[in-house]
């Protein structure tokens, strides 16, 4: 077999040349090791003789005084050589000398001096060797070993700094900032060097970390960039809140220098911070909240070793659910999706990342009752996550039949099958648009909620509802649309200047689903505490700033007016849903509203028949009968009032 090329595009050197190069490298390493050993032994000898000279007040020593020093020198050299080897003093590299190396030298010297004293005592009862020599020797040797190492490191760093051209401004002079500066200094292959720090702590102003000054606060970033050779700003603030990140990012966006950040503290696997961990600031950083702490031990206990079915498993939420379920080692993971490509993509990813996972993928629609029935019989799932749904509000307004068929009939098919086959947990992925819905999408998801919540009363299966706000980065969400518009040069279109939405990330959404599944007893509605709603106009401005452009100057924001079915504000709970405390302050829970089961069954069956007949007029009437809040929005009546005559007569 031929050796692989050392670099892409370059021919492989002949094997003889490769062996020769390797031999030269090994020889250089051996020579370097011998040089270090020789240096240290020379320091031992010098410190031992100097200790005697100091003991005799730096006066010329008579042979009677010098002879004991020379006679015991081989013993001291031998002892220290063994101690240095024992402590691994030669595994370190001088140009990376640090405090741990200094501590190691101190321990080696202390043990070496102690053993030398004991051995000299047994050899000649310390005849001619003053006891004061040993502490003086230890002190001299410590500085003799440590000093050259740190001088070499400083000289090396100085020589490297002379050929580095890209200055870095580190925002945050804490532990993360210090570790980042240290690793940049040590990295031989980077053109960057730490130029300055800024930090809002006034006590750090003017201080130096690894020789790098703290020049001011975050408000001074533009001035520091203007005066210094800054090519990159790094936010070394892994514990910063979203509010702090927004403030600092707003300051950084005023200067023509790229800004990068470290990941959140829970994503830093160790205290080591490197340039490779830097990433661009994302919209999640600016809109995020304090991370939701979930009981992963309970999640693992509730899902590990069980057969899990995820419907809509190729979509944004479904795919992330599959990833997180795979982490907790289920007995098997079954993925159902109607999109051939999405199913192919998630299968490819899961098989690559989790080769030991028992994975089965099925192509099909949740509305296909025969397919769902065969699947339930074949795989016998113990946990079902029902994420298959249509969710694009304006599109579904003009596609009533497909919205009802997929979101209502599909949910009924899967829920009924789960009930018949004794599934332990069934979690319905819903939306905050199901609360007082003003559109077809929200109304259809509300009926799906009503059906699953009331089926829970008659089933051994635990039916649980999870409601989301807008999920950042999911397919059909506003963020990908805004990014596409920004890339095209604008304008960015926002429907209304006052429109607000609750936002969460895809991982947060899926963790909420998992938490609700293991915590729910059946019939509950779980909602993540998403903080304050965010204006869509603010979101657009932040995305424009993240792209390196200025809102209103480089990219315009245009208000187009509300689309059919849209609300300016979304709600998390209906006023008649009773709020209940949970074990987590970040997760809200409510009890569902009971409905007449027989009437509900009949009307949902009528919806299915109307879908089969493509009778949209009847579908619309049934939708308003089943969801009085939606009927009130369509007719202008008060919620809870009797539905219109033609709807009631259905």
C-alpha positions in Angstrom: 0.0 0.0 0.0 1.3 3.4 -0.9 1.5 6.0 1.8 -1.1 8.8 1.6 0.0 12.3 0.4 1.1 14.6 3.2 -1.1 17.4 1.9 -3.9 17.4 -0.7 -2.5 18.3 -4.2 1.1 17.4 -3.4 2.7 14.1 -4.6 3.7 11.5 -2.0 7.5 11.6 -1.3 9.4 8.4 -1.9 9.3 6.0 1.0 13.1 6.3 1.5 12.7 10.0 1.8 9.9 9.7 4.3 12.0 7.3 6.5 14.9 9.7 6.3 12.8 12.6 7.4 11.3 10.6 10.3 14.8 9.7 11.4 16.0 13.3 11.4 12.9 14.3 13.4 13.6 11.6 16.0 17.3 12.5 16.2 16.3 16.2 16.8 14.0 15.1 19.6 16.6 12.9 21.2 19.2 15.7 21.0 16.7 18.1 22.5 16.0 15.7 25.3 19.7 15.2 26.1 20.2 19.0 26.1 17.4 19.5 28.7 18.8 16.6 30.8 22.3 18.1 30.6 21.0 21.5 31.5 19.2 20.2 34.6 22.1 18.1 35.8 24.4 21.1 35.3 22.0 23.2 37.4 22.1 20.5 40.1 25.9 20.6 40.2 26.1 24.4 40.1 23.5 24.8 42.8 25.2 22.2 45.1 28.6 23.9 44.8 27.1 27.4 45.0 25.2 26.4 48.2 28.6 25.5 49.9 30.1 28.8 48.7 27.1 30.8 50.1 27.4 28.8 53.3 31.0 30.0 53.7 29.9 33.6 53.0 31.2 33.8 49.4 34.8 33.6 50.6 37.5 31.4 48.9 37.0 27.9 50.2 39.9 25.7 51.5 40.3 22.2 50.2 39.0 20.8 53.4 35.7 22.7 52.9 35.5 22.0 49.1 36.4 18.3 49.3 33.0 17.2 51.0 31.1 19.1 48.3 32.9 17.3 45.5 32.8 13.9 47.2 29.0 14.1 47.7 28.2 15.6 44.3 27.8 12.3 42.4 25.3 11.2 45.1 23.3 14.4 44.7 23.4 14.2 40.9 22.3 10.5 40.9 19.4 11.1 43.3 18.1 14.1 41.4 18.4 12.4 38.0 16.2 9.6 39.3 13.7 12.0 40.9 13.4 14.1 37.8 12.7 11.0 35.7 10.2 9.7 38.3 8.3 13.0 38.2 8.4 13.1 34.4 10.2 16.5 34.4 11.3 15.9 30.7 7.8 15.3 29.3 7.1 19.1 29.3 8.0 21.4 26.5 9.9 24.6 27.5 8.0 27.0 25.3 4.8 25.9 27.0 6.1 26.2 30.6 3.4 27.1 33.0 2.4 27.1 36.7 1.8 23.3 36.8 5.4 22.9 35.5 6.6 25.1 38.3 4.7 23.1 40.9 6.2 19.9 39.4 9.7 21.4 39.6 9.1 22.4 43.3 8.0 18.9 44.2 11.0 17.3 42.4 13.4 19.6 44.1 11.9 19.1 47.6 12.0 15.3 47.2 15.5 15.4 45.7 16.9 17.5 48.5 15.3 15.3 51.2 16.6 12.1 49.7 20.0 13.6 49.1 20.2 14.7 52.8 19.2 11.2 54.0 21.7 9.5 51.7 24.6 11.8 52.6 23.8 11.3 56.3 24.0 7.5 55.9 27.2 7.7 53.9 29.3 9.9 56.1 27.1 11.2 58.8 27.2 14.6 57.0 30.9 15.0 57.9 32.0 18.3 56.4 28.5 19.0 55.0 26.8 21.9 56.9 23.1 21.3 57.3 22.3 24.8 56.1 23.6 23.7 52.7 20.5 21.7 51.9 17.8 24.5 52.1 20.2 26.9 50.2 20.7 24.2 47.6 17.0 23.6 47.2 16.2 27.3 46.7 19.0 27.8 44.2 18.0 24.6 42.3 14.4 25.6 42.1 15.2 28.9 40.5 17.9 27.3 38.3 15.4 24.8 36.9 12.4 27.1 36.6 14.0 30.3 35.5 15.5 29.2 32.2 12.2 27.5 31.2 10.1 30.6 31.7 12.8 32.8 30.1 12.8 30.5 27.0 9.0 30.6 26.8 9.0 34.4 27.0 11.6 34.6 24.3 9.7 32.2 22.1 6.4 34.0 22.5 8.2 37.3 21.7 9.7 35.9 18.5 6.3 34.5 17.5 4.5 37.8 18.3 6.8 39.5 15.8 5.4 37.5 12.9 1.7 37.6 13.9 -0.3 40.3 12.3 -3.9 39.8 13.4 -4.7 41.4 16.7 -7.6 40.0 18.8 -9.8 42.0 21.2 -11.1 39.7 23.9 -14.4 40.8 25.5 -14.4 39.4 29.0 -11.3 39.2 31.2 -12.6 36.2 33.2 -11.6 32.5 33.2 -12.7 32.0 29.6 -10.9 35.1 28.3 -7.7 34.1 30.2 -7.8 30.6 28.8 -8.4 31.9 25.2 -5.5 34.4 25.4 -3.2 31.7 26.8 -4.1 29.2 24.0 -3.7 31.9 21.3 -0.3 32.7 22.6 0.7 29.1 22.6 -0.7 28.3 19.1 2.3 28.3 16.7 0.1 28.1 13.6 -2.2 31.1 14.0 -1.7 34.6 12.7 -3.6 36.0 15.7 -2.3 37.4 18.9 -4.2 38.8 21.9 -4.0 42.6 21.6 -6.3 43.8 24.4 -9.0 42.9 26.8 -12.2 44.8 27.7 -14.3 44.0 30.7 -17.2 45.8 32.5 -15.6 45.0 35.9 -14.0 48.3 37.0 -11.5 46.4 39.2 -9.9 44.8 36.2 -9.3 48.1 34.4 -5.6 48.6 33.7 -4.7 45.0 34.8 -2.7 42.7 32.6 -3.4 39.0 31.8 -0.5 37.1 30.2 1.0 40.6 29.4 -2.2 41.7 27.7 -3.8 44.9 29.2 -7.5 45.4 30.0 -8.1 48.7 28.2 -11.6 49.6 29.2 -15.2 48.4 29.4 -17.5 47.0 26.7 -18.6 50.6 25.9 -15.0 51.3 24.9 -14.9 48.7 22.2 -15.1 51.2 19.2 -12.3 53.3 20.7 -10.1 50.3 21.4 -10.6 49.0 17.8 -9.9 52.5 16.4 -6.6 52.9 18.3 -5.3 49.3 18.1 -4.5 46.8 15.4 -7.7 44.7 15.9 -8.7 42.2 13.2 -11.1 40.2 15.3 -13.4 40.7 18.3 -14.1 37.6 20.4 -16.8 37.5 23.1 -15.4 35.2 25.8 -18.6 35.3 27.8 -20.0 31.8 27.9 -22.3 32.6 30.8 -23.7 35.8 29.4 -27.5 36.3 29.3 -29.2 37.1 26.0 -29.8 40.6 27.2 -26.1 41.1 27.8 -25.3 39.5 24.4 -27.7 41.9 22.7 -26.1 44.9 24.3 -22.5 43.9 23.5 -23.4 42.8 20.0 -25.0 46.2 19.4 -21.7 47.9 20.4 -19.6 45.5 18.3 -21.8 46.0 15.2 -20.7 49.6 15.1 -17.1 48.7 14.1 -16.0 47.2 10.8 -14.4 44.1 12.4 -15.8 40.6 12.5 -17.2 39.4 15.9 -17.1 35.8 17.1 -18.2 34.1 20.3 -17.5 31.1 22.5 -20.3 28.6 22.9 -22.5 28.7 26.1 -20.8 27.3 29.2 -22.9 24.1 29.1 -21.4 23.4 25.7 -17.8 23.8 26.7 -16.8 20.3 27.5 -13.7 21.4 29.4 -12.0 24.5 30.8 -9.8 24.6 27.7 -10.8 27.4 25.3 -9.3 27.5 21.8 -9.8 29.4 18.6 -11.3 26.3 17.0 -14.3 26.7 19.4 -15.2 30.1 18.1 -18.3 30.5 16.1 -20.4 33.3 14.6 -23.0 34.9 16.8 -26.4 33.3 16.0 -29.9 34.6 16.5 -30.2 32.0 19.3 -27.6 33.9 21.3 -29.6 37.2 21.0 -33.0 35.8 21.6 -32.2 32.9 23.9 -33.0 32.5 27.5 -31.4 30.8 30.5 -31.0 27.1 29.5 -33.8 24.8 30.6 -32.4 22.3 33.0 -34.1 19.0 32.4 -33.8 15.7 34.3 -31.9 13.7 31.7 -31.7 10.8 34.2 -35.5 10.6 34.3 -35.7 11.0 30.5 -33.3 8.2 30.0 -35.2 6.0 32.5 -38.5 6.7 30.7 -37.3 6.1 27.2 -34.2 3.8 27.3 -34.9 0.3 26.4 -38.3 1.1 24.8 -39.5 1.1 21.2 -40.2 4.7 20.1 -42.2 5.8 17.1 -41.7 9.3 15.7 -44.2 10.5 13.1 -43.1 13.3 10.9 -39.6 12.2 11.9 -38.0 13.8 8.9 -39.2 17.4 9.7 -37.3 20.0 11.7 -38.8 19.0 15.1 -39.2 15.3 14.2 -35.6 14.9 13.1 -34.2 16.6 16.3 -36.5 14.4 18.3 -35.0 11.4 16.6 -31.5 12.6 17.4 -32.2 13.2 21.1 -34.1 9.9 21.5 -31.2 8.0 19.9 -28.9 9.5 22.6 -30.8 7.8 25.4 -30.5 4.3 23.8 -34.1 3.1 23.0 -34.7 -0.5 22.2 -35.6 0.6 18.7 -36.4 3.9 17.0 -39.1 3.8 14.2 -39.3 6.9 12.0 -42.4 7.6 9.8 -42.5 10.4 7.3 -44.3 11.2 4.0 -41.3 13.0 2.5 -38.9 10.6 0.8 -36.0 12.9 0.9 -36.4 13.9 4.5 -36.7 10.3 5.5 -33.6 9.4 3.6 -31.6 12.3 5.2 -32.5 11.5 8.8 -31.8 7.8 8.2 -28.4 8.5 6.7 -27.5 10.8 9.7 -28.7 8.4 12.4 -27.0 5.4 11.0 -23.8 7.3 10.8 -23.9 8.9 14.2 -25.5 5.9 16.1 -24.4 2.7 14.3 -25.6 0.5 17.2 -29.1 2.0 17.1 -31.9 -0.4 16.1 -33.4 1.9 13.4 -36.4 1.4 11.1 -37.7 3.9 8.7 -41.1 3.8 7.0 -42.3 6.0 4.1 -46.0 6.9 4.4 -48.7 9.3 5.5 -50.3 9.3 8.9 -53.7 9.6 7.2 -53.2 6.1 5.8 -55.1 4.1 8.4 -54.1 0.7 6.9 -50.4 1.7 6.9 -50.5 3.0 10.5 -52.3 -0.2 11.7 -49.7 -2.5 10.1 -46.9 -0.4 11.5 -48.3 -0.6 15.1 -48.8 -4.3 14.8 -45.3 -4.9 13.4 -43.2 -2.7 15.8 -45.4 -2.5 18.9 -44.2 1.0 20.0 -44.3 1.9 23.7 -43.8 5.6 23.1 -45.2 7.7 20.2 -44.2 11.2 19.4 -46.7 12.6 16.9 -44.9 15.5 15.1 -46.5 15.0 11.7 -48.4 18.1 10.8 -48.9 21.0 8.3 -48.0 24.3 10.0 -47.7 27.1 7.4 -50.5 29.5 8.3 -51.0 31.5 5.1 -50.7 28.4 2.9 -53.2 26.4 5.0 -55.7 29.2 4.8 -56.3 28.3 1.1 -55.8 24.6 1.6 -58.5 23.8 4.1 -59.1 20.2 3.2 -55.4 19.2 3.4 -55.0 21.1 6.7 -57.9 19.2 8.3 -57.0 15.9 6.7 -53.4 15.9 7.9 -53.7 17.7 11.2 -57.0 16.3 12.4 -57.7 13.0 10.6 -54.0 12.0 10.7 -53.8 12.7 14.4 -57.0 10.7 15.0 -55.7 7.7 13.0 -52.4 7.6 14.9 -54.0 8.3 18.3 -56.7 5.6 17.9 -54.1 3.1 16.8 -52.0 3.9 19.8 -55.0 3.4 22.1 -55.9 0.0 20.5 -52.3 -1.3 20.7 -51.7 -0.3 24.3 -49.0 2.3 23.7 -47.7 3.6 27.0 -47.2 7.3 26.1 -48.5 9.4 23.2 -47.2 13.0 22.9 -48.9 15.4 20.6 -46.8 18.2 19.2 -49.0 21.2 19.1 -48.7 25.0 18.8 -49.6 28.2 20.7 -51.7 29.1 17.6 -54.2 26.5 18.8 -55.2 28.9 21.7 -58.1 31.1 20.5 -57.2 30.3 16.9 -57.8 32.8 14.1 -56.6 30.6 11.3 -57.2 27.2 9.8 -53.9 25.9 11.0 -54.5 26.8 14.6 -58.1 25.5 14.5 -57.1 22.2 13.0 -54.4 21.8 15.7 -56.9 22.7 18.4 -59.2 19.9 17.3 -56.3 17.5 17.4 -55.6 18.6 21.0 -59.3 18.2 22.0 -59.4 14.7 20.5 -56.2 13.4 22.1 -56.9 15.1 25.5 -60.4 13.6 25.7 -59.4 10.2 24.4 -57.0 10.1 27.5 -60.1 9.7 29.7 -61.0 6.3 28.2 -57.6 4.9 27.4 -54.7 3.3 29.3 -52.4 5.3 27.0 -51.2 8.5 28.5 -52.0 11.3 26.0 -50.0 14.4 26.5 -50.0 17.7 24.7 -47.0 20.0 24.2 -47.5 23.5 22.8 -44.7 25.5 21.1 -44.2 29.0 20.2 -42.2 29.8 17.0 -39.3 27.5 16.6 -36.1 29.2 15.4 -34.7 27.6 12.2 -37.5 25.1 11.7 -38.8 24.6 8.2 -41.3 27.3 7.3 -40.2 29.6 10.1 -39.6 33.3 9.6 -35.8 33.1 10.2 -34.8 31.2 7.0 -37.1 33.6 5.0 -35.4 36.7 6.5 -32.0 35.3 5.8 -32.9 34.6 2.2 -34.2 38.1 1.8 -31.0 39.6 3.3 -28.8 37.5 1.0 -30.7 38.9 -1.9 -30.1 42.5 -0.7 -33.5 43.0 0.8 -36.0 44.2 1.5 -37.0 42.2 4.6 -40.8 41.9 4.7 -42.6 42.1 8.1 -46.3 42.0 8.2 -46.9 44.5 11.1 -44.6 46.7 13.2 -46.2 45.5 16.4 -46.4 41.8 15.6 -44.9 39.7 18.5 -44.1 36.0 18.9 -42.7 33.6 21.5 -39.5 32.0 20.3 -37.6 28.9 21.2 -34.9 26.8 19.6 -35.3 23.4 18.1 -33.3 21.6 20.8 -35.3 23.3 23.5 -38.6 22.3 21.8 -37.5 18.7 21.6 -36.2 18.6 25.2 -39.6 19.9 26.3 -41.3 17.0 24.5 -39.1 14.5 26.1 -39.5 16.0 29.6 -43.3 16.2 29.2 -43.4 12.5 28.0 -41.7 11.1 31.1 -43.4 13.6 33.5 -46.9 13.6 32.2 -49.6 11.3 33.7 -52.1 11.9 30.9 -54.3 14.8 29.8 -51.8 17.6 30.6 -50.8 20.5 28.4 -47.1 21.4 28.7 -45.7 24.8 27.6 -42.1 26.0 27.9 -41.8 29.3 29.8 -40.5 31.3 26.9 -40.0 34.7 28.6 -41.2 37.8 26.9 -42.5 37.7 23.3 -40.2 39.2 20.7 -41.2 41.7 18.1 -40.7 40.3 14.6 -39.3 43.7 13.5 -36.6 43.4 16.2 -35.8 39.9 15.0 -35.4 41.3 11.4 -33.1 44.0 12.7 -30.9 41.5 14.6 -30.6 39.2 11.6 -29.6 42.2 9.4 -26.9 43.2 11.9 -25.7 39.6 12.1 -25.2 39.7 8.4 -22.8 42.6 8.8 -25.2 45.2 7.4 -27.2 48.1 8.9 -31.0 48.1 9.0 -32.5 51.0 7.1 -29.3 51.8 5.4 -28.0 48.6 3.7 -31.2 46.5 4.1 -34.7 48.0 4.2 -37.5 46.6 6.4 -40.9 46.8 4.6 -44.3 46.3 6.4 -46.7 44.5 4.2 -49.8 44.2 6.4 -51.3 41.2 8.2 -52.0 38.1 6.1 -55.3 36.2 6.4 -55.5 34.3 9.7 -52.6 36.1 11.4 -52.7 37.5 14.9 -50.5 40.3 16.3 -50.0 38.5 19.6 -50.1 34.8 20.4 -51.2 33.2 23.7 -50.0 30.2 25.6 -53.1 29.1 27.4 -56.9 29.5 27.1 -58.5 31.3 30.0 -60.5 28.1 30.9 -57.4 25.8 31.1 -56.4 25.4 34.7 -52.7 26.1 35.4 -50.9 23.6 37.6 -47.4 23.9 39.1 -44.7 21.6 37.8 -41.3 20.5 39.2 -39.6 22.9 36.9 -40.1 26.7 37.0 -39.3 26.8 33.3 -42.2 24.5 32.3 -45.8 25.5 32.6 -48.7 23.0 32.7 -52.5 23.2 32.4 -55.4 20.7 32.6 -57.5 20.3 29.5 -61.2 21.2 29.0 -63.4 18.1 28.8 -65.8 17.7 25.8 -68.7 15.4 25.2 -66.9 12.3 23.8 -69.8 10.9 21.7 -70.5 14.3 20.1 -66.8 14.8 19.5 -66.4 11.4 17.9 -69.4 12.1 15.6 -68.1 15.5 14.5 -64.5 14.3 13.9 -66.0 11.5 11.9 -68.0 14.0 9.9 -64.8 16.0 9.3 -63.2 12.8 7.9 -66.2 12.2 5.6 -66.1 15.8 4.4 -62.4 15.5 3.6 -63.1 12.4 1.6 -65.9 14.2 -0.3 -63.8 17.4 -0.7 -66.7 19.4 0.8 -64.9 22.5 2.0 -68.1 24.4 3.0 -69.0 21.6 5.4 -65.4 21.4 6.6 -65.4 25.1 7.5 -68.8 24.7 9.3 -67.6 21.7 11.3 -64.3 23.5 12.1 -66.3 26.4 13.7 -68.6 23.9 15.5 -65.7 22.1 17.1 -63.7 25.3 18.0 -66.1 28.1 19.2 -63.2 30.5 19.6 -62.4 30.1 15.9 -66.1 30.6 15.0 -66.2 33.8 17.1 -63.2 35.1 15.1 -64.8 34.3 11.8 -68.3 35.7 12.7 -67.4 38.5 15.1 -69.4 36.8 17.9 -68.2 36.4 21.5 -66.2 33.2 22.2 -68.5 30.7 23.8 -71.6 32.0 22.0 -73.8 29.6 20.0 -72.3 28.9 16.6 -74.0 30.2 13.5 -77.2 28.4 12.4 -75.7 26.9 9.3 -72.7 25.6 11.2 -74.8 24.1 14.0 -77.1 22.3 11.6 -74.1 20.7 9.9 
